[in-house]
Amino acid sequence: MRCISSRCTPLLKTSRLGVTVLAVALLLNVSGIAQATMMSIPGLFNTGVDGTGTPLAAGVVDPHYALISSDDLSFPGPNALVTDSPLPAGWTPNTPTAQWISPNALQTPTDNGAAGFGNAVGTYIYDLPFNMAGLDPTQATITGSWAVDTIGLIYLNGAYVGFTTNLNGSGTPTPFSVPVGSNFGSGVNHLDFVVINAAPGSTGLIVQGLGGSAPGIPEPSTIVLAGLGFVSLVVVRLRRRKSS
């Protein structure tokens, strides 16, 4: 029925306001949901595997981890190699999803009868780049576990994240986490595993169970389209009320 009384005017105004408020609330809610959607951080790989997570052959260059610093002039990097078998005594075994890597693939004196094994005393830094494009760095987290020979530290974009281990390769790999509020940034990030070889001989790194998540950042066009959709809804509702 069409309103002919002036008393209908307040009702129309109230309805118009109510629909507008509802549309704005729904728009904000959708934007919040889009921002809160958790996504996996790409590029986080275990050591010694290919892009599908399949273990690489011994001696093959790890495609994800780069040896960006080495105190062994014979093995300056950037190649980090899958450690040959047998592994040095006391090292935690390789798994179907992760393998040891090292500057020199030969890390034990009985390895294929090789005389030149291990690496020099010093520091070796294994760098794993990953991309946070489209993700919120302020809410990102990373978890995993690791073992080293001899001493290890973890850095994110040059900032120490609070994990130091002195495992000498033995025992069960130690869990670690890079929590929300760490030094994550937009775009390409760098997770660095610093390994200190305390004595001449065997040294290496194994990282397993590595993964991370962060909320996705909605594209501005997505929010604009959602807003236009809600504005259209408001217009249609008001036109229907005026014509009724």
C-alpha positions as CSV (number, residue, x, y, z in Angstrom):
1,M,0.0,0.0,0.0
2,R,1.3,3.5,-0.9
3,C,1.7,5.9,2.1
4,I,-0.4,9.0,1.8
5,S,-0.2,10.2,5.4
6,S,2.7,12.4,6.6
7,R,3.0,9.9,9.5
8,C,4.7,7.5,7.0
9,T,7.6,9.8,6.5
10,P,9.4,9.0,9.8
11,L,8.9,5.3,9.1
12,L,10.6,5.7,5.7
13,K,13.5,7.6,7.2
14,T,14.0,5.0,9.9
15,S,14.0,2.2,7.3
16,R,16.5,4.1,5.2
17,L,18.8,4.6,8.1
18,G,18.4,1.0,9.3
19,V,19.2,-0.4,5.9
20,T,22.3,1.9,5.6
21,V,23.6,0.9,9.0
22,L,23.0,-2.8,8.2
23,A,24.9,-2.4,4.9
24,V,27.9,-0.7,6.5
25,A,28.0,-3.3,9.3
26,L,27.9,-6.1,6.8
27,L,30.7,-4.5,4.8
28,L,32.9,-4.1,7.8
29,N,32.2,-7.7,8.8
30,V,33.1,-9.1,5.4
31,S,36.3,-7.0,5.4
32,G,37.2,-8.4,8.8
33,I,36.6,-12.0,7.7
34,A,38.8,-11.5,4.7
35,Q,41.6,-10.1,6.7
36,A,41.3,-12.9,9.3
37,T,41.5,-15.8,6.8
38,M,44.6,-17.7,7.7
39,M,46.8,-18.8,4.9
40,S,50.0,-20.9,4.6
41,I,53.2,-19.0,4.1
42,P,54.8,-20.2,0.8
43,G,58.4,-21.2,0.4
44,L,58.9,-22.8,3.8
45,F,60.7,-26.1,3.0
46,N,62.4,-28.7,5.0
47,T,66.1,-29.3,4.3
48,G,67.1,-31.7,1.6
49,V,63.9,-31.9,-0.4
50,D,62.7,-30.7,-3.8
51,G,59.7,-28.4,-4.5
52,T,57.2,-31.3,-3.9
53,G,58.8,-32.3,-0.6
54,T,60.5,-35.4,-2.1
55,P,63.9,-36.2,-0.6
56,L,66.8,-35.3,-2.9
57,A,69.7,-37.6,-3.8
58,A,72.9,-37.3,-1.7
59,G,75.3,-34.6,-3.0
60,V,72.6,-32.7,-4.8
61,V,72.3,-28.9,-4.2
62,D,69.4,-28.0,-2.0
63,P,67.2,-25.7,-4.2
64,H,65.8,-23.8,-1.2
65,Y,68.6,-23.2,1.3
66,A,71.6,-21.2,0.2
67,L,74.9,-21.2,2.1
68,I,75.4,-17.4,2.2
69,S,78.4,-17.4,4.6
70,S,81.1,-20.0,5.0
71,D,84.4,-20.1,6.9
72,D,85.7,-23.0,4.8
73,L,87.6,-21.6,1.8
74,S,87.2,-24.9,0.0
75,F,83.4,-24.7,0.3
76,P,82.5,-21.0,0.1
77,G,78.9,-21.5,-0.9
78,P,76.3,-20.7,-2.1
79,N,75.6,-24.4,-2.6
80,A,74.3,-26.3,0.4
81,L,74.5,-30.0,-0.4
82,V,72.5,-33.0,0.8
83,T,74.8,-34.9,3.1
84,D,76.0,-38.2,1.9
85,S,75.5,-41.5,3.8
86,P,76.5,-42.9,6.2
87,L,75.8,-39.9,8.4
88,P,78.3,-39.1,11.2
89,A,77.9,-41.1,14.4
90,G,75.3,-39.6,16.7
91,W,73.5,-37.5,14.1
92,T,69.7,-37.9,14.1
93,P,68.6,-39.9,11.1
94,N,67.2,-38.5,7.9
95,T,63.4,-38.8,7.5
96,P,61.1,-39.3,4.5
97,T,60.4,-35.5,4.6
98,A,63.8,-34.0,5.7
99,Q,67.5,-34.6,5.2
100,W,70.8,-33.2,6.5
101,I,72.5,-30.6,4.4
102,S,76.1,-29.3,4.8
103,P,78.8,-27.3,2.9
104,N,80.6,-30.5,2.1
105,A,78.5,-33.5,1.2
106,L,81.1,-35.8,2.7
107,Q,80.9,-35.6,6.5
108,T,82.3,-38.8,7.8
109,P,85.7,-40.4,7.2
110,T,84.2,-43.7,6.0
111,D,81.9,-41.9,3.5
112,N,82.7,-43.7,0.3
113,G,86.3,-44.1,1.5
114,A,86.9,-40.3,1.1
115,A,89.9,-38.7,2.8
116,G,88.6,-35.1,2.6
117,F,85.5,-34.9,4.8
118,G,83.8,-32.4,7.1
119,N,84.5,-28.7,7.2
120,A,86.7,-26.2,8.9
121,V,86.0,-24.6,12.2
122,G,83.8,-21.6,11.9
123,T,80.4,-20.2,11.1
124,Y,78.1,-21.3,8.3
125,I,74.8,-19.5,7.5
126,Y,72.0,-21.3,5.7
127,D,69.4,-18.8,4.3
128,L,65.9,-19.7,3.4
129,P,64.0,-17.0,1.6
130,F,60.1,-16.9,1.6
131,N,57.6,-14.4,0.3
132,M,54.9,-12.7,2.4
133,A,53.2,-11.0,-0.5
134,G,49.5,-10.7,0.2
135,L,49.9,-11.8,3.8
136,D,49.8,-9.8,7.0
137,P,53.4,-9.8,8.5
138,T,52.2,-8.5,11.8
139,Q,50.3,-11.8,12.5
140,A,52.6,-14.3,10.9
141,T,54.0,-17.4,12.7
142,I,56.5,-20.1,11.8
143,T,57.1,-23.4,13.6
144,G,59.4,-26.4,13.0
145,S,62.2,-28.5,14.5
146,W,65.9,-28.7,13.9
147,A,69.2,-30.3,14.8
148,V,72.8,-29.1,14.1
149,D,76.4,-30.0,14.5
150,T,77.6,-28.2,16.6
151,I,75.9,-25.0,17.7
152,G,72.9,-23.3,16.1
153,L,71.1,-20.0,16.2
154,I,68.0,-18.8,14.3
155,Y,67.5,-15.3,12.8
156,L,64.6,-13.7,10.9
157,N,65.6,-10.8,8.6
158,G,68.7,-10.3,10.7
159,A,67.0,-10.3,14.1
160,Y,67.8,-13.1,16.5
161,V,64.5,-14.9,17.4
162,G,65.6,-16.5,20.6
163,F,66.6,-20.0,19.7
164,T,70.0,-21.4,20.3
165,T,70.9,-25.1,20.4
166,N,74.0,-27.1,21.1
167,L,72.9,-30.5,19.9
168,N,76.0,-31.8,18.2
169,G,73.5,-33.5,15.8
170,S,72.3,-36.0,18.4
171,G,69.0,-36.9,19.8
172,T,65.5,-35.8,18.7
173,P,65.4,-32.5,16.7
174,T,64.4,-29.5,18.9
175,P,61.1,-27.7,18.2
176,F,61.3,-24.0,17.6
177,S,58.8,-21.2,16.8
178,V,58.9,-17.7,15.4
179,P,55.9,-16.1,17.1
180,V,53.6,-13.3,16.2
181,G,55.3,-10.0,16.7
182,S,58.7,-11.2,15.3
183,N,60.6,-9.3,12.7
184,F,58.4,-10.4,9.7
185,G,58.2,-8.0,6.8
186,S,56.2,-7.6,3.6
187,G,57.5,-9.2,0.4
188,V,60.6,-11.4,0.6
189,N,61.8,-12.5,4.1
190,H,64.9,-14.4,5.1
191,L,65.0,-17.2,7.8
192,D,68.6,-17.8,8.6
193,F,70.0,-20.9,10.4
194,V,73.5,-20.0,11.8
195,V,75.6,-23.1,12.5
196,I,78.9,-22.9,14.3
197,N,81.3,-25.8,13.8
198,A,83.3,-25.9,17.0
199,A,85.9,-28.4,15.9
200,P,87.3,-29.5,12.5
201,G,85.2,-32.2,11.0
202,S,81.5,-32.9,10.6
203,T,79.0,-30.1,10.5
204,G,75.5,-29.8,9.2
205,L,71.8,-28.8,9.5
206,I,68.5,-30.6,9.4
207,V,65.1,-28.7,9.5
208,Q,61.9,-30.7,9.5
209,G,58.2,-30.0,10.0
210,L,58.7,-26.4,8.9
211,G,55.5,-24.4,8.2
212,G,53.9,-21.1,8.9
213,S,50.7,-19.1,8.5
214,A,49.5,-15.5,8.4
215,P,46.2,-13.8,7.6
216,G,45.6,-12.9,4.0
217,I,45.3,-9.2,3.1
218,P,42.2,-8.6,0.9
219,E,42.8,-6.8,-2.4
220,P,41.4,-3.2,-2.4
221,S,39.3,-4.1,-5.4
222,T,37.6,-6.8,-3.4
223,I,36.5,-4.4,-0.7
224,V,35.4,-1.8,-3.3
225,L,33.3,-4.4,-5.1
226,A,31.7,-5.5,-1.9
227,G,30.9,-1.9,-1.0
228,L,29.3,-1.3,-4.4
229,G,27.2,-4.5,-3.9
230,F,25.9,-3.3,-0.5
231,V,25.2,0.2,-1.8
232,S,23.2,-1.3,-4.7
233,L,21.3,-3.4,-2.1
234,V,20.4,-0.2,-0.2
235,V,19.2,1.6,-3.3
236,V,17.0,-1.3,-4.3
237,R,15.5,-1.7,-0.9
238,L,14.7,2.1,-0.7
239,R,13.1,2.2,-4.1
240,R,10.9,-0.8,-3.2
241,R,9.8,1.0,0.0
242,K,9.0,4.2,-1.9
243,S,6.9,2.4,-4.5
244,S,5.0,0.4,-2.0
